[in-house]
Amino acid sequence: MPITPRLALAAALILLAGGPLQAQDRGTLTPKPLPPLANPDDPATPAKALFGRATGPTGGPAHAYGSYAKGCFSGGEALPVDGATWQVMRLSRNRMWGTPPLVDFLERLANQAPRVGWPGLLVGDMSQPRGGPMLTGHASHQLGLDADIWLTPMPNRRLTRAEREEMSATNVVRDDRLDIDPAVWTQQHHRIIRLAAEQPEVARIFVNPAIKRALCREAGGSRWLSKVRPMYGHNYHFHIRLACPAGQGACDDQAPPPPGDGCGEELAYWFSDAVLNPKPPKVKPKPRPPMTMAALPAACRAVLKAP
């Protein structure tokens, strides 16, 4: 991947801004409802302000509309906060929602995890009850088909509410960002990511480039590696993205990953000085205006207003 000024600028802005909401960012034990909007029907109202106030799912059939970063969904389900092989983290964010295929997938993956030496999943952000843009953090996670899995194995006890809000996930990346930390990274980390990537409904798994480097070193040439894509951050968790469910024509899939395992020049790009140490822009760019409902599929208006 060539290093263009635009990509270098994007890297600088992400690093300067601190990136998206991270697994180690604390929640709260006393979440407060957001105040009502003065004029929610104003076309200039940010879509995140509307979807961020939806506290429950729609009724009716499940369907995803739009793309992973411009979409919503109906008929969502919440992943139960406790299972035999999973626990949901950061409950105060109310982001344990997804389409039924995502909830089913996470329960199945969690039940398979102990077979590869991973005792269970600590599940971070999925989606809001109706998807859509979030008030903080992710640009994606809008279709009910994305989920963050902590790089911390589930303990052999139920975490308290305080622990779920306040404990940090595990950082497996070295301080210089060039590789994994060998004192932290284990073969069990490798195996749980591989297990997820090998599932046919998975379209992408996003990891820190250092994690991709370790996986390439340990399993270079494996077909499942093509789904594992390097991305800024993701040193405390890996991000699973499912493909659009069959028969849902209003759901926009990503293009398939490029052929090959992604362990060559494509990966080397992420360790270039322009990406690891981007120069701050000489002139700070103006922030983009927030996305409004006009940028989302028309069906998302109905999703937002549905009972």
Protein Blocks (a to p, Z undefined) as FASTA:
>chain_A
ZZdfklmmmmmmmmmnopaadfklccdfbdcdddddfblmlmklcfklmmmmmmbdcedj
dddehjfklccdehiacddfbdfkbccehklnopabccfklmmmmmmmmmmmmmnopabd
cdddfbdfklpadfbhjfehmnopaccddfbdcdfbdcdfklmmmmccddfbdfklpacc
fklocfklmmmmmmmmmpmklmbdcddfklmmmmmmmmgoiaklmmpccdeejllbccdd
ddddehiakbccdddddedjhlammmmmmmpmklmmcccdfbacdddddddfklpcfklm
mmmmpZZ
